[in-house]
Amino acid sequence: MSHRELYCDVCEGVAPFEAPPCVDGHDTDCPELICTGCGAAVLIATFTLPVTRLAQRRHPQPIHRAAA
């Protein structure tokens, strides 16, 4: 079991959390954690987003005026 210290909303403070035995095969990287103080469970979610290209922006050409 891995141990991490995180803020627990139920305990209202920092408390050690541990990952229970994971049946999904995540081992110590299991996203499910349990507070050892009160038993509250949290789920750590990670997101992978594709890299996108910004659209090429066309800047309007400045207008040059002749001196009068």
mmCIF file as gemmi writes it, N, C-alpha and C atoms, coordinates in Angstrom:
data_model
loop_
_atom_site.group_PDB
_atom_site.id
_atom_site.type_symbol
_atom_site.label_atom_id
_atom_site.label_alt_id
_atom_site.label_comp_id
_atom_site.label_asym_id
_atom_site.label_entity_id
_atom_site.label_seq_id
_atom_site.pdbx_PDB_ins_code
_atom_site.Cartn_x
_atom_site.Cartn_y
_atom_site.Cartn_z
_atom_site.occupancy
_atom_site.B_iso_or_equiv
_atom_site.pdbx_formal_charge
_atom_site.auth_seq_id
_atom_site.auth_asym_id
_atom_site.pdbx_PDB_model_num
ATOM 1 N N . MET Axp A 1 ? 0.846 -1.175 0 1 0 ? 1 A 1
ATOM 2 C CA . MET Axp A 1 ? 0 0 0 1 0 ? 1 A 1
ATOM 3 C C . MET Axp A 1 ? 0.892 1.239 0 1 0 ? 1 A 1
ATOM 4 N N . SER Axp A 2 ? 0.52 2.223 -0.791 1 0 ? 2 A 1
ATOM 5 C CA . SER Axp A 2 ? 1.277 3.474 -0.813 1 0 ? 2 A 1
ATOM 6 C C . SER Axp A 2 ? 0.584 4.483 0.096 1 0 ? 2 A 1
ATOM 7 N N . HIS Axp A 3 ? 1.378 5.387 0.66 1 0 ? 3 A 1
ATOM 8 C CA . HIS Axp A 3 ? 0.845 6.4 1.568 1 0 ? 3 A 1
ATOM 9 C C . HIS Axp A 3 ? 1.121 7.784 1.01 1 0 ? 3 A 1
ATOM 10 N N . ARG Axp A 4 ? 0.136 8.656 1.101 1 0 ? 4 A 1
ATOM 11 C CA . ARG Axp A 4 ? 0.265 10.052 0.678 1 0 ? 4 A 1
ATOM 12 C C . ARG Axp A 4 ? -0.438 10.914 1.696 1 0 ? 4 A 1
ATOM 13 N N . GLU Axp A 5 ? 0.067 12.119 1.889 1 0 ? 5 A 1
ATOM 14 C CA . GLU Axp A 5 ? -0.608 13.068 2.771 1 0 ? 5 A 1
ATOM 15 C C . GLU Axp A 5 ? -1.36 14.067 1.91 1 0 ? 5 A 1
ATOM 16 N N . LEU Axp A 6 ? -2.667 14.125 2.095 1 0 ? 6 A 1
ATOM 17 C CA . LEU Axp A 6 ? -3.544 15.008 1.345 1 0 ? 6 A 1
ATOM 18 C C . LEU Axp A 6 ? -4.5 15.699 2.317 1 0 ? 6 A 1
ATOM 19 N N . TYR Axp A 7 ? -5.145 16.762 1.843 1 0 ? 7 A 1
ATOM 20 C CA . TYR Axp A 7 ? -6.156 17.435 2.657 1 0 ? 7 A 1
ATOM 21 C C . TYR Axp A 7 ? -7.432 16.595 2.634 1 0 ? 7 A 1
ATOM 22 N N . CYS Axp A 8 ? -7.973 16.336 3.798 1 0 ? 8 A 1
ATOM 23 C CA . CYS Axp A 8 ? -9.219 15.571 3.921 1 0 ? 8 A 1
ATOM 24 C C . CYS Axp A 8 ? -10.33 16.532 4.329 1 0 ? 8 A 1
ATOM 25 N N . ASP Axp A 9 ? -11.388 16.584 3.531 1 0 ? 9 A 1
ATOM 26 C CA . ASP Axp A 9 ? -12.52 17.462 3.829 1 0 ? 9 A 1
ATOM 27 C C . ASP Axp A 9 ? -13.261 17.034 5.095 1 0 ? 9 A 1
ATOM 28 N N . VAL Axp A 10 ? -13.324 15.747 5.355 1 0 ? 10 A 1
ATOM 29 C CA . VAL Axp A 10 ? -14.046 15.258 6.526 1 0 ? 10 A 1
ATOM 30 C C . VAL Axp A 10 ? -13.251 15.541 7.802 1 0 ? 10 A 1
ATOM 31 N N . CYS Axp A 11 ? -11.947 15.259 7.763 1 0 ? 11 A 1
ATOM 32 C CA . CYS Axp A 11 ? -11.09 15.509 8.932 1 0 ? 11 A 1
ATOM 33 C C . CYS Axp A 11 ? -10.742 16.989 9.071 1 0 ? 11 A 1
ATOM 34 N N . GLU Axp A 12 ? -10.957 17.763 8.018 1 0 ? 12 A 1
ATOM 35 C CA . GLU Axp A 12 ? -10.651 19.194 7.96 1 0 ? 12 A 1
ATOM 36 C C . GLU Axp A 12 ? -9.175 19.473 8.252 1 0 ? 12 A 1
ATOM 37 N N . GLY Axp A 13 ? -8.318 18.698 7.608 1 0 ? 13 A 1
ATOM 38 C CA . GLY Axp A 13 ? -6.875 18.889 7.769 1 0 ? 13 A 1
ATOM 39 C C . GLY Axp A 13 ? -6.122 17.899 6.903 1 0 ? 13 A 1
ATOM 40 N N . VAL Axp A 14 ? -4.815 18.006 6.955 1 0 ? 14 A 1
ATOM 41 C CA . VAL Axp A 14 ? -3.967 17.081 6.207 1 0 ? 14 A 1
ATOM 42 C C . VAL Axp A 14 ? -3.919 15.758 6.945 1 0 ? 14 A 1
ATOM 43 N N . ALA Axp A 15 ? -4.131 14.683 6.201 1 0 ? 15 A 1
ATOM 44 C CA . ALA Axp A 15 ? -4.156 13.35 6.795 1 0 ? 15 A 1
ATOM 45 C C . ALA Axp A 15 ? -3.493 12.369 5.829 1 0 ? 15 A 1
ATOM 46 N N . PRO Axp A 16 ? -2.953 11.279 6.36 1 0 ? 16 A 1
ATOM 47 C CA . PRO Axp A 16 ? -2.379 10.273 5.468 1 0 ? 16 A 1
ATOM 48 C C . PRO Axp A 16 ? -3.487 9.511 4.739 1 0 ? 16 A 1
ATOM 49 N N . PHE Axp A 17 ? -3.281 9.32 3.456 1 0 ? 17 A 1
ATOM 50 C CA . PHE Axp A 17 ? -4.183 8.519 2.627 1 0 ? 17 A 1
ATOM 51 C C . PHE Axp A 17 ? -3.406 7.316 2.128 1 0 ? 17 A 1
ATOM 52 N N . GLU Axp A 18 ? -4.097 6.223 1.928 1 0 ? 18 A 1
ATOM 53 C CA . GLU Axp A 18 ? -3.437 5.05 1.391 1 0 ? 18 A 1
ATOM 54 C C . GLU Axp A 18 ? -4.281 4.451 0.283 1 0 ? 18 A 1
ATOM 55 N N . ALA Axp A 19 ? -3.601 3.812 -0.638 1 0 ? 19 A 1
ATOM 56 C CA . ALA Axp A 19 ? -4.289 3.132 -1.742 1 0 ? 19 A 1
ATOM 57 C C . ALA Axp A 19 ? -4.624 1.717 -1.282 1 0 ? 19 A 1
ATOM 58 N N . PRO Axp A 20 ? -5.886 1.328 -1.369 1 0 ? 20 A 1
ATOM 59 C CA . PRO Axp A 20 ? -6.261 -0.034 -0.975 1 0 ? 20 A 1
ATOM 60 C C . PRO Axp A 20 ? -5.75 -1.024 -2.01 1 0 ? 20 A 1
ATOM 61 N N . PRO Axp A 21 ? -5.783 -2.304 -1.726 1 0 ? 21 A 1
ATOM 62 C CA . PRO Axp A 21 ? -5.407 -3.284 -2.749 1 0 ? 21 A 1
ATOM 63 C C . PRO Axp A 21 ? -6.277 -3.074 -3.995 1 0 ? 21 A 1
ATOM 64 N N . CYS Axp A 22 ? -5.626 -2.873 -5.134 1 0 ? 22 A 1
ATOM 65 C CA . CYS Axp A 22 ? -6.343 -2.516 -6.359 1 0 ? 22 A 1
ATOM 66 C C . CYS Axp A 22 ? -6.643 -3.752 -7.193 1 0 ? 22 A 1
ATOM 67 N N . VAL Axp A 23 ? -7.907 -3.969 -7.47 1 0 ? 23 A 1
ATOM 68 C CA . VAL Axp A 23 ? -8.308 -5.125 -8.278 1 0 ? 23 A 1
ATOM 69 C C . VAL Axp A 23 ? -8.158 -4.845 -9.775 1 0 ? 23 A 1
ATOM 70 N N . ASP Axp A 24 ? -7.9 -3.573 -10.139 1 0 ? 24 A 1
ATOM 71 C CA . ASP Axp A 24 ? -7.756 -3.208 -11.544 1 0 ? 24 A 1
ATOM 72 C C . ASP Axp A 24 ? -6.316 -3.296 -12.033 1 0 ? 24 A 1
ATOM 73 N N . GLY Axp A 25 ? -5.386 -3.66 -11.15 1 0 ? 25 A 1
ATOM 74 C CA . GLY Axp A 25 ? -3.997 -3.826 -11.547 1 0 ? 25 A 1
ATOM 75 C C . GLY Axp A 25 ? -3.178 -2.551 -11.55 1 0 ? 25 A 1
ATOM 76 N N . HIS Axp A 26 ? -3.651 -1.492 -10.869 1 0 ? 26 A 1
ATOM 77 C CA . HIS Axp A 26 ? -2.901 -0.24 -10.827 1 0 ? 26 A 1
ATOM 78 C C . HIS Axp A 26 ? -1.742 -0.291 -9.83 1 0 ? 26 A 1
ATOM 79 N N . ASP Axp A 27 ? -1.773 -1.21 -8.901 1 0 ? 27 A 1
ATOM 80 C CA . ASP Axp A 27 ? -0.783 -1.321 -7.825 1 0 ? 27 A 1
ATOM 81 C C . ASP Axp A 27 ? -0.695 -0.01 -7.045 1 0 ? 27 A 1
ATOM 82 N N . THR Axp A 28 ? 0.507 0.584 -6.914 1 0 ? 28 A 1
ATOM 83 C CA . THR Axp A 28 ? 0.657 1.799 -6.118 1 0 ? 28 A 1
ATOM 84 C C . THR Axp A 28 ? 0.159 3.036 -6.857 1 0 ? 28 A 1
ATOM 85 N N . ASP Axp A 29 ? -0.125 2.939 -8.161 1 0 ? 29 A 1
ATOM 86 C CA . ASP Axp A 29 ? -0.643 4.067 -8.935 1 0 ? 29 A 1
ATOM 87 C C . ASP Axp A 29 ? -2.168 4.091 -8.993 1 0 ? 29 A 1
ATOM 88 N N . CYS Axp A 30 ? -2.819 3.378 -8.097 1 0 ? 30 A 1
ATOM 89 C CA . CYS Axp A 30 ? -4.276 3.311 -8.083 1 0 ? 30 A 1
ATOM 90 C C . CYS Axp A 30 ? -4.853 4.708 -7.825 1 0 ? 30 A 1
ATOM 91 N N . PRO Axp A 31 ? -5.842 5.136 -8.618 1 0 ? 31 A 1
ATOM 92 C CA . PRO Axp A 31 ? -6.422 6.467 -8.42 1 0 ? 31 A 1
ATOM 93 C C . PRO Axp A 31 ? -7.365 6.553 -7.224 1 0 ? 31 A 1
ATOM 94 N N . GLU Axp A 32 ? -7.664 5.44 -6.584 1 0 ? 32 A 1
ATOM 95 C CA . GLU Axp A 32 ? -8.549 5.436 -5.428 1 0 ? 32 A 1
ATOM 96 C C . GLU Axp A 32 ? -7.702 5.504 -4.158 1 0 ? 32 A 1
ATOM 97 N N . LEU Axp A 33 ? -8.006 6.471 -3.295 1 0 ? 33 A 1
ATOM 98 C CA . LEU Axp A 33 ? -7.286 6.621 -2.037 1 0 ? 33 A 1
ATOM 99 C C . LEU Axp A 33 ? -8.276 6.702 -0.887 1 0 ? 33 A 1
ATOM 100 N N . ILE Axp A 34 ? -7.86 6.228 0.287 1 0 ? 34 A 1
ATOM 101 C CA . ILE Axp A 34 ? -8.714 6.227 1.471 1 0 ? 34 A 1
ATOM 102 C C . ILE Axp A 34 ? -7.989 6.931 2.605 1 0 ? 34 A 1
ATOM 103 N N . CYS Axp A 35 ? -8.68 7.853 3.283 1 0 ? 35 A 1
ATOM 104 C CA . CYS Axp A 35 ? -8.128 8.545 4.439 1 0 ? 35 A 1
ATOM 105 C C . CYS Axp A 35 ? -7.993 7.539 5.574 1 0 ? 35 A 1
ATOM 106 N N . THR Axp A 36 ? -6.8 7.48 6.165 1 0 ? 36 A 1
ATOM 107 C CA . THR Axp A 36 ? -6.595 6.541 7.263 1 0 ? 36 A 1
ATOM 108 C C . THR Axp A 36 ? -7.225 7.021 8.57 1 0 ? 36 A 1
ATOM 109 N N . GLY Axp A 37 ? -7.592 8.309 8.629 1 0 ? 37 A 1
ATOM 110 C CA . GLY Axp A 37 ? -8.211 8.844 9.841 1 0 ? 37 A 1
ATOM 111 C C . GLY Axp A 37 ? -9.693 8.566 9.926 1 0 ? 37 A 1
ATOM 112 N N . CYS Axp A 38 ? -10.413 8.859 8.829 1 0 ? 38 A 1
ATOM 113 C CA . CYS Axp A 38 ? -11.874 8.74 8.889 1 0 ? 38 A 1
ATOM 114 C C . CYS Axp A 38 ? -12.446 7.743 7.88 1 0 ? 38 A 1
ATOM 115 N N . GLY Axp A 39 ? -11.645 7.326 6.908 1 0 ? 39 A 1
ATOM 116 C CA . GLY Axp A 39 ? -12.129 6.358 5.925 1 0 ? 39 A 1
ATOM 117 C C . GLY Axp A 39 ? -12.75 6.979 4.692 1 0 ? 39 A 1
ATOM 118 N N . ALA Axp A 40 ? -12.693 8.308 4.57 1 0 ? 40 A 1
ATOM 119 C CA . ALA Axp A 40 ? -13.249 8.969 3.382 1 0 ? 40 A 1
ATOM 120 C C . ALA Axp A 40 ? -12.442 8.561 2.155 1 0 ? 40 A 1
ATOM 121 N N . ALA Axp A 41 ? -13.134 8.337 1.065 1 0 ? 41 A 1
ATOM 122 C CA . ALA Axp A 41 ? -12.476 7.914 -0.171 1 0 ? 41 A 1
ATOM 123 C C . ALA Axp A 41 ? -12.401 9.083 -1.138 1 0 ? 41 A 1
ATOM 124 N N . VAL Axp A 42 ? -11.307 9.155 -1.873 1 0 ? 42 A 1
ATOM 125 C CA . VAL Axp A 42 ? -11.145 10.144 -2.934 1 0 ? 42 A 1
ATOM 126 C C . VAL Axp A 42 ? -10.673 9.42 -4.187 1 0 ? 42 A 1
ATOM 127 N N . LEU Axp A 43 ? -10.954 10.04 -5.309 1 0 ? 43 A 1
ATOM 128 C CA . LEU Axp A 43 ? -10.53 9.501 -6.592 1 0 ? 43 A 1
ATOM 129 C C . LEU Axp A 43 ? -9.674 10.562 -7.258 1 0 ? 43 A 1
ATOM 130 N N . ILE Axp A 44 ? -8.437 10.209 -7.562 1 0 ? 44 A 1
ATOM 131 C CA . ILE Axp A 44 ? -7.517 11.112 -8.234 1 0 ? 44 A 1
ATOM 132 C C . ILE Axp A 44 ? -7.681 10.889 -9.728 1 0 ? 44 A 1
ATOM 133 N N . ALA Axp A 45 ? -8.148 11.914 -10.442 1 0 ? 45 A 1
ATOM 134 C CA . ALA Axp A 45 ? -8.384 11.789 -11.877 1 0 ? 45 A 1
ATOM 135 C C . ALA Axp A 45 ? -7.31 12.551 -12.646 1 0 ? 45 A 1
ATOM 136 N N . THR Axp A 46 ? -6.768 11.927 -13.665 1 0 ? 46 A 1
ATOM 137 C CA . THR Axp A 46 ? -5.816 12.596 -14.544 1 0 ? 46 A 1
ATOM 138 C C . THR Axp A 46 ? -6.418 12.657 -15.939 1 0 ? 46 A 1
ATOM 139 N N . PHE Axp A 47 ? -6.079 13.695 -16.66 1 0 ? 47 A 1
ATOM 140 C CA . PHE Axp A 47 ? -6.611 13.889 -17.993 1 0 ? 47 A 1
ATOM 141 C C . PHE Axp A 47 ? -5.47 14.022 -18.984 1 0 ? 47 A 1
ATOM 142 N N . THR Axp A 48 ? -5.63 13.398 -20.132 1 0 ? 48 A 1
ATOM 143 C CA . THR Axp A 48 ? -4.673 13.545 -21.206 1 0 ? 48 A 1
ATOM 144 C C . THR Axp A 48 ? -5.384 14.238 -22.35 1 0 ? 48 A 1
ATOM 145 N N . LEU Axp A 49 ? -4.851 15.377 -22.749 1 0 ? 49 A 1
ATOM 146 C CA . LEU Axp A 49 ? -5.465 16.15 -23.818 1 0 ? 49 A 1
ATOM 147 C C . LEU Axp A 49 ? -4.522 16.213 -25.006 1 0 ? 49 A 1
ATOM 148 N N . PRO Axp A 50 ? -5.062 16.121 -26.227 1 0 ? 50 A 1
ATOM 149 C CA . PRO Axp A 50 ? -4.192 16.213 -27.396 1 0 ? 50 A 1
ATOM 150 C C . PRO Axp A 50 ? -3.699 17.649 -27.589 1 0 ? 50 A 1
ATOM 151 N N . VAL Axp A 51 ? -2.522 17.757 -28.158 1 0 ? 51 A 1
ATOM 152 C CA . VAL Axp A 51 ? -1.971 19.077 -28.457 1 0 ? 51 A 1
ATOM 153 C C . VAL Axp A 51 ? -2.637 19.577 -29.73 1 0 ? 51 A 1
ATOM 154 N N . THR Axp A 52 ? -3.131 20.795 -29.676 1 0 ? 52 A 1
ATOM 155 C CA . THR Axp A 52 ? -3.792 21.361 -30.85 1 0 ? 52 A 1
ATOM 156 C C . THR Axp A 52 ? -2.99 22.548 -31.355 1 0 ? 52 A 1
ATOM 157 N N . ARG Axp A 53 ? -3.113 22.822 -32.623 1 0 ? 53 A 1
ATOM 158 C CA . ARG Axp A 53 ? -2.44 23.967 -33.209 1 0 ? 53 A 1
ATOM 159 C C . ARG Axp A 53 ? -3.37 25.165 -33.16 1 0 ? 53 A 1
ATOM 160 N N . LEU Axp A 54 ? -2.799 26.285 -32.859 1 0 ? 54 A 1
ATOM 161 C CA . LEU Axp A 54 ? -3.588 27.505 -32.891 1 0 ? 54 A 1
ATOM 162 C C . LEU Axp A 54 ? -3.781 27.912 -34.343 1 0 ? 54 A 1
ATOM 163 N N . ALA Axp A 55 ? -4.937 28.405 -34.647 1 0 ? 55 A 1
ATOM 164 C CA . ALA Axp A 55 ? -5.198 28.876 -36.012 1 0 ? 55 A 1
ATOM 165 C C . ALA Axp A 55 ? -4.279 30.051 -36.314 1 0 ? 55 A 1
ATOM 166 N N . GLN Axp A 56 ? -3.794 30.077 -37.528 1 0 ? 56 A 1
ATOM 167 C CA . GLN Axp A 56 ? -2.935 31.191 -37.901 1 0 ? 56 A 1
ATOM 168 C C . GLN Axp A 56 ? -3.786 32.445 -37.928 1 0 ? 56 A 1
ATOM 169 N N . ARG Axp A 57 ? -3.32 33.423 -37.227 1 0 ? 57 A 1
ATOM 170 C CA . ARG Axp A 57 ? -4.079 34.663 -37.138 1 0 ? 57 A 1
ATOM 171 C C . ARG Axp A 57 ? -3.537 35.645 -38.153 1 0 ? 57 A 1
ATOM 172 N N . ARG Axp A 58 ? -4.425 36.278 -38.856 1 0 ? 58 A 1
ATOM 173 C CA . ARG Axp A 58 ? -4.029 37.306 -39.809 1 0 ? 58 A 1
ATOM 174 C C . ARG Axp A 58 ? -4.247 38.657 -39.158 1 0 ? 58 A 1
ATOM 175 N N . HIS Axp A 59 ? -3.182 39.376 -39.028 1 0 ? 59 A 1
ATOM 176 C CA . HIS Axp A 59 ? -3.264 40.702 -38.449 1 0 ? 59 A 1
ATOM 177 C C . HIS Axp A 59 ? -3.486 41.698 -39.579 1 0 ? 59 A 1
ATOM 178 N N . PRO Axp A 60 ? -4.432 42.597 -39.431 1 0 ? 60 A 1
ATOM 179 C CA . PRO Axp A 60 ? -4.656 43.589 -40.488 1 0 ? 60 A 1
ATOM 180 C C . PRO Axp A 60 ? -3.423 44.481 -40.648 1 0 ? 60 A 1
ATOM 181 N N . GLN Axp A 61 ? -3.134 44.805 -41.88 1 0 ? 61 A 1
ATOM 182 C CA . GLN Axp A 61 ? -1.987 45.668 -42.163 1 0 ? 61 A 1
ATOM 183 C C . GLN Axp A 61 ? -2.299 47.088 -41.697 1 0 ? 61 A 1
ATOM 184 N N . PRO Axp A 62 ? -1.35 47.745 -41.061 1 0 ? 62 A 1
ATOM 185 C CA . PRO Axp A 62 ? -1.602 49.12 -40.618 1 0 ? 62 A 1
ATOM 186 C C . PRO Axp A 62 ? -1.755 50.038 -41.829 1 0 ? 62 A 1
ATOM 187 N N . ILE Axp A 63 ? -2.609 51.011 -41.69 1 0 ? 63 A 1
ATOM 188 C CA . ILE Axp A 63 ? -2.853 51.972 -42.777 1 0 ? 63 A 1
ATOM 189 C C . ILE Axp A 63 ? -1.852 53.121 -42.628 1 0 ? 63 A 1
ATOM 190 N N . HIS Axp A 64 ? -1.059 53.31 -43.683 1 0 ? 64 A 1
ATOM 191 C CA . HIS Axp A 64 ? -0.094 54.41 -43.677 1 0 ? 64 A 1
ATOM 192 C C . HIS Axp A 64 ? -0.695 55.583 -44.417 1 0 ? 64 A 1
ATOM 193 N N . ARG Axp A 65 ? -0.73 56.696 -43.774 1 0 ? 65 A 1
ATOM 194 C CA . ARG Axp A 65 ? -1.29 57.903 -44.405 1 0 ? 65 A 1
ATOM 195 C C . ARG Axp A 65 ? -0.156 58.855 -44.768 1 0 ? 65 A 1
ATOM 196 N N . ALA Axp A 66 ? -0.29 59.464 -45.909 1 0 ? 66 A 1
ATOM 197 C CA . ALA Axp A 66 ? 0.712 60.422 -46.34 1 0 ? 66 A 1
ATOM 198 C C . ALA Axp A 66 ? 0.576 61.702 -45.537 1 0 ? 66 A 1
ATOM 199 N N . ALA Axp A 67 ? 1.687 62.315 -45.231 1 0 ? 67 A 1
ATOM 200 C CA . ALA Axp A 67 ? 1.681 63.557 -44.481 1 0 ? 67 A 1
ATOM 201 C C . ALA Axp A 67 ? 1.076 64.662 -45.345 1 0 ? 67 A 1
ATOM 202 N N . ALA Axp A 68 ? 0.251 65.498 -44.796 1 0 ? 68 A 1
ATOM 203 C CA . ALA Axp A 68 ? -0.386 66.557 -45.567 1 0 ? 68 A 1
ATOM 204 C C . ALA Axp A 68 ? 0.421 67.809 -45.617 1 0 ? 68 A 1
